[in-house]
Amino acid sequence: MIALLSGEPVLAGDRWVVIDVHGVGYQVQVTQPALQQLVNTHEPVKLFIHMAVREDAITLYGFLHQSELEMFRILIGVTGIGPQIAMNLLSQIGIGEFAIAILNEDEKVLTRISGIGTKSAKRLILELRDKMKKISETIPRGETGKDSMAVHDAVSALVSLGFSENESRDAVNAAARAPGTPSVQGLIKAALVRLKER
């Protein structure tokens, strides 16, 4: 069982990287944010691994943080959620935002993720509500408290204006890092400035 890989990223493709570990290359499926981070580095990296063994293939799924690996394993334990949908989810939404969506029973946020329809969203909410309560208690306040709700609402507002989910979240998160307690209106204004500059 491979649980951890430490090595240098040497090749990359669509959602995968090859990690050179002492001359042996391991192809690892990664999330989109992790891929963007890994292709820009030639330093040794550490990936937490979930190894899936089927009759016709052995697939490695790699994560930069232990918390992402734990969330991936929780997701694939939900009926009808396979590894690819779980990777889509972790590529398109942060763990804190996902926990809030589950706790608020916010199907709209969940159905924006590719591969998740209304039925899957309802199942995620039903099966993960208790687990997300525990996870939300371990995430720093900034990711699940009022600040995060403001971020969540600002992203939703920008999406309704026609911006994509990813660019909206990037712009709002950048705006939220500015000093001071963010309001929804303040985040939207600051994010719009950033989006217009692109």
C-alpha beads as a LAMMPS data file, in Angstrom:
LAMMPS data file: protein, C-alpha beads

198 atoms
197 bonds

1 atom types
1 bond types

-500.0 500.0 xlo xhi
-500.0 500.0 ylo yhi
-500.0 500.0 zlo zhi

Masses

1 110.0

Atoms # bond

1 1 1 0.000 0.000 0.000
2 1 1 1.454 3.365 -1.068
3 1 1 0.482 6.033 1.474
4 1 1 2.996 8.824 0.768
5 1 1 5.276 9.889 -2.091
6 1 1 8.158 12.329 -1.772
7 1 1 9.922 13.338 -4.970
8 1 1 10.185 15.805 -7.825
9 1 1 7.385 16.471 -10.353
10 1 1 8.856 15.680 -13.790
11 1 1 5.828 15.376 -16.106
12 1 1 2.277 16.685 -16.038
13 1 1 -0.910 16.248 -18.018
14 1 1 -4.619 16.818 -17.584
15 1 1 -5.188 16.232 -13.866
16 1 1 -2.064 14.084 -13.372
17 1 1 1.612 14.438 -12.551
18 1 1 4.540 12.035 -12.575
19 1 1 6.595 12.156 -9.378
20 1 1 10.188 10.951 -9.666
21 1 1 11.042 9.055 -6.477
22 1 1 14.702 7.995 -6.652
23 1 1 14.490 7.266 -10.386
24 1 1 11.054 5.628 -10.354
25 1 1 8.183 7.665 -11.835
26 1 1 4.752 7.385 -10.235
27 1 1 1.774 8.760 -12.162
28 1 1 -0.599 10.385 -9.682
29 1 1 -4.075 11.835 -10.247
30 1 1 -4.302 15.261 -8.584
31 1 1 -6.836 18.072 -8.213
32 1 1 -6.682 21.111 -10.502
33 1 1 -5.342 23.482 -7.789
34 1 1 -2.645 20.941 -6.853
35 1 1 -1.699 20.511 -10.529
36 1 1 -1.242 24.265 -10.967
37 1 1 0.991 24.329 -7.919
38 1 1 3.039 21.277 -8.914
39 1 1 3.754 22.231 -12.539
40 1 1 5.345 25.472 -11.358
41 1 1 7.849 23.820 -9.035
42 1 1 10.974 21.749 -9.512
43 1 1 11.470 21.341 -5.783
44 1 1 10.790 18.011 -4.041
45 1 1 7.161 17.678 -2.997
46 1 1 5.215 15.413 -0.679
47 1 1 1.885 13.895 -1.711
48 1 1 -0.496 12.011 0.564
49 1 1 -1.750 9.041 -1.460
50 1 1 -4.938 7.042 -1.783
51 1 1 -4.245 3.872 -3.784
52 1 1 -7.239 2.363 -5.613
53 1 1 -6.769 -1.207 -6.836
54 1 1 -9.098 -2.650 -9.473
55 1 1 -8.819 -5.778 -11.611
56 1 1 -7.606 -3.773 -14.610
57 1 1 -5.700 -0.882 -12.982
58 1 1 -3.956 0.555 -9.952
59 1 1 -4.626 4.297 -9.642
60 1 1 -2.883 6.702 -7.284
61 1 1 -4.728 9.821 -6.094
62 1 1 -2.437 12.422 -4.544
63 1 1 -3.107 15.363 -2.213
64 1 1 -0.888 18.139 -0.884
65 1 1 -2.650 18.110 2.493
66 1 1 -3.756 15.272 4.759
67 1 1 -7.152 16.982 5.227
68 1 1 -7.831 16.726 1.458
69 1 1 -7.024 13.008 1.484
70 1 1 -9.382 12.493 4.430
71 1 1 -12.145 14.432 2.638
72 1 1 -11.576 12.407 -0.552
73 1 1 -12.032 9.170 1.401
74 1 1 -15.194 10.509 3.045
75 1 1 -16.588 11.491 -0.376
76 1 1 -15.943 8.142 -2.084
77 1 1 -17.723 6.475 0.833
78 1 1 -20.956 8.202 -0.262
79 1 1 -23.238 6.096 -2.459
80 1 1 -22.848 7.048 -6.120
81 1 1 -19.765 9.254 -5.608
82 1 1 -16.725 7.771 -7.331
83 1 1 -13.104 8.954 -7.321
84 1 1 -13.477 11.214 -10.398
85 1 1 -16.490 13.078 -8.996
86 1 1 -14.672 13.402 -5.654
87 1 1 -11.642 14.875 -7.464
88 1 1 -13.930 17.283 -9.376
89 1 1 -15.433 18.395 -6.094
90 1 1 -12.050 18.990 -4.441
91 1 1 -10.890 20.848 -7.566
92 1 1 -13.847 23.224 -7.610
93 1 1 -14.639 23.961 -3.961
94 1 1 -12.663 24.389 -0.744
95 1 1 -13.215 22.039 2.192
96 1 1 -14.553 24.879 4.365
97 1 1 -16.993 26.025 1.685
98 1 1 -18.107 22.426 1.073
99 1 1 -18.752 21.905 4.798
100 1 1 -20.853 25.090 4.909
101 1 1 -22.847 24.006 1.831
102 1 1 -23.624 20.647 3.475
103 1 1 -24.553 22.187 6.837
104 1 1 -26.754 24.812 5.141
105 1 1 -28.252 22.154 2.842
106 1 1 -27.282 24.397 -0.077
107 1 1 -27.952 22.237 -3.135
108 1 1 -27.201 25.135 -5.531
109 1 1 -23.545 25.267 -4.518
110 1 1 -23.200 21.488 -4.805
111 1 1 -24.914 21.155 -8.200
112 1 1 -22.490 23.701 -9.712
113 1 1 -19.775 21.039 -9.342
114 1 1 -19.378 18.983 -12.516
115 1 1 -20.767 15.472 -12.105
116 1 1 -23.124 16.341 -9.225
117 1 1 -26.821 16.600 -9.975
118 1 1 -29.747 17.266 -7.655
119 1 1 -29.994 13.630 -6.556
120 1 1 -26.273 13.421 -5.720
121 1 1 -26.435 16.758 -3.872
122 1 1 -29.328 15.511 -1.705
123 1 1 -27.423 12.286 -0.986
124 1 1 -24.253 14.196 -0.014
125 1 1 -26.253 16.394 2.379
126 1 1 -28.055 13.413 3.887
127 1 1 -24.979 11.225 4.353
128 1 1 -22.405 13.850 5.308
129 1 1 -24.258 16.299 7.559
130 1 1 -22.986 14.776 10.819
131 1 1 -19.428 14.343 9.514
132 1 1 -19.306 17.943 8.279
133 1 1 -20.366 19.183 11.736
134 1 1 -17.283 17.485 13.188
135 1 1 -15.036 18.757 10.377
136 1 1 -16.353 22.332 10.669
137 1 1 -15.306 22.333 14.337
138 1 1 -11.692 21.549 13.370
139 1 1 -11.358 24.128 10.555
140 1 1 -10.057 27.575 11.630
141 1 1 -12.837 30.078 12.304
142 1 1 -11.967 32.157 9.255
143 1 1 -12.946 29.262 7.008
144 1 1 -16.329 28.486 8.552
145 1 1 -17.407 31.560 10.500
146 1 1 -18.962 34.830 9.391
147 1 1 -15.992 35.641 7.132
148 1 1 -16.564 32.456 5.186
149 1 1 -20.301 33.086 4.864
150 1 1 -19.500 36.511 3.379
151 1 1 -17.086 34.863 0.919
152 1 1 -19.695 32.248 0.035
153 1 1 -22.405 34.878 -0.570
154 1 1 -20.051 37.090 -2.616
155 1 1 -19.027 34.168 -4.852
156 1 1 -22.695 33.257 -5.405
157 1 1 -23.479 36.885 -6.346
158 1 1 -20.646 37.000 -8.901
159 1 1 -21.714 33.671 -10.424
160 1 1 -25.242 35.068 -10.812
161 1 1 -23.669 38.011 -12.702
162 1 1 -22.217 35.590 -15.241
163 1 1 -18.681 35.005 -13.958
164 1 1 -17.431 31.411 -13.661
165 1 1 -17.346 29.675 -10.267
166 1 1 -13.536 29.387 -10.284
167 1 1 -12.720 32.968 -11.306
168 1 1 -15.333 34.296 -8.861
169 1 1 -13.861 32.308 -5.965
170 1 1 -10.284 33.322 -6.845
171 1 1 -11.220 37.022 -6.992
172 1 1 -13.265 36.930 -3.774
173 1 1 -10.594 34.985 -1.873
174 1 1 -7.979 37.533 -2.993
175 1 1 -10.247 40.375 -1.848
176 1 1 -10.880 38.615 1.489
177 1 1 -7.154 38.565 2.260
178 1 1 -7.113 42.371 2.499
179 1 1 -6.990 43.789 6.070
180 1 1 -10.287 44.285 7.891
181 1 1 -13.474 42.270 8.357
182 1 1 -15.035 41.752 4.943
183 1 1 -18.684 42.535 4.203
184 1 1 -20.448 40.835 1.317
185 1 1 -20.829 44.155 -0.554
186 1 1 -17.177 45.061 0.047
187 1 1 -16.000 41.685 -1.213
188 1 1 -18.151 41.911 -4.348
189 1 1 -16.853 45.408 -5.166
190 1 1 -13.205 44.463 -4.607
191 1 1 -13.610 41.204 -6.555
192 1 1 -15.243 43.022 -9.485
193 1 1 -12.266 45.392 -9.670
194 1 1 -9.917 42.400 -9.833
195 1 1 -12.037 40.633 -12.469
196 1 1 -12.154 43.748 -14.685
197 1 1 -8.356 44.043 -14.508
198 1 1 -7.956 40.610 -16.088

Bonds

1 1 1 2
2 1 2 3
3 1 3 4
4 1 4 5
5 1 5 6
6 1 6 7
7 1 7 8
8 1 8 9
9 1 9 10
10 1 10 11
11 1 11 12
12 1 12 13
13 1 13 14
14 1 14 15
15 1 15 16
16 1 16 17
17 1 17 18
18 1 18 19
19 1 19 20
20 1 20 21
21 1 21 22
22 1 22 23
23 1 23 24
24 1 24 25
25 1 25 26
26 1 26 27
27 1 27 28
28 1 28 29
29 1 29 30
30 1 30 31
31 1 31 32
32 1 32 33
33 1 33 34
34 1 34 35
35 1 35 36
36 1 36 37
37 1 37 38
38 1 38 39
39 1 39 40
40 1 40 41
41 1 41 42
42 1 42 43
43 1 43 44
44 1 44 45
45 1 45 46
46 1 46 47
47 1 47 48
48 1 48 49
49 1 49 50
50 1 50 51
51 1 51 52
52 1 52 53
53 1 53 54
54 1 54 55
55 1 55 56
56 1 56 57
57 1 57 58
58 1 58 59
59 1 59 60
60 1 60 61
61 1 61 62
62 1 62 63
63 1 63 64
64 1 64 65
65 1 65 66
66 1 66 67
67 1 67 68
68 1 68 69
69 1 69 70
70 1 70 71
71 1 71 72
72 1 72 73
73 1 73 74
74 1 74 75
75 1 75 76
76 1 76 77
77 1 77 78
78 1 78 79
79 1 79 80
80 1 80 81
81 1 81 82
82 1 82 83
83 1 83 84
84 1 84 85
85 1 85 86
86 1 86 87
87 1 87 88
88 1 88 89
89 1 89 90
90 1 90 91
91 1 91 92
92 1 92 93
93 1 93 94
94 1 94 95
95 1 95 96
96 1 96 97
97 1 97 98
98 1 98 99
99 1 99 100
100 1 100 101
101 1 101 102
102 1 102 103
103 1 103 104
104 1 104 105
105 1 105 106
106 1 106 107
107 1 107 108
108 1 108 109
109 1 109 110
110 1 110 111
111 1 111 112
112 1 112 113
113 1 113 114
114 1 114 115
115 1 115 116
116 1 116 117
117 1 117 118
118 1 118 119
119 1 119 120
120 1 120 121
121 1 121 122
122 1 122 123
123 1 123 124
124 1 124 125
125 1 125 126
126 1 126 127
127 1 127 128
128 1 128 129
129 1 129 130
130 1 130 131
131 1 131 132
132 1 132 133
133 1 133 134
134 1 134 135
135 1 135 136
136 1 136 137
137 1 137 138
138 1 138 139
139 1 139 140
140 1 140 141
141 1 141 142
142 1 142 143
143 1 143 144
144 1 144 145
145 1 145 146
146 1 146 147
147 1 147 148
148 1 148 149
149 1 149 150
150 1 150 151
151 1 151 152
152 1 152 153
153 1 153 154
154 1 154 155
155 1 155 156
156 1 156 157
157 1 157 158
158 1 158 159
159 1 159 160
160 1 160 161
161 1 161 162
162 1 162 163
163 1 163 164
164 1 164 165
165 1 165 166
166 1 166 167
167 1 167 168
168 1 168 169
169 1 169 170
170 1 170 171
171 1 171 172
172 1 172 173
173 1 173 174
174 1 174 175
175 1 175 176
176 1 176 177
177 1 177 178
178 1 178 179
179 1 179 180
180 1 180 181
181 1 181 182
182 1 182 183
183 1 183 184
184 1 184 185
185 1 185 186
186 1 186 187
187 1 187 188
188 1 188 189
189 1 189 190
190 1 190 191
191 1 191 192
192 1 192 193
193 1 193 194
194 1 194 195
195 1 195 196
196 1 196 197
197 1 197 198
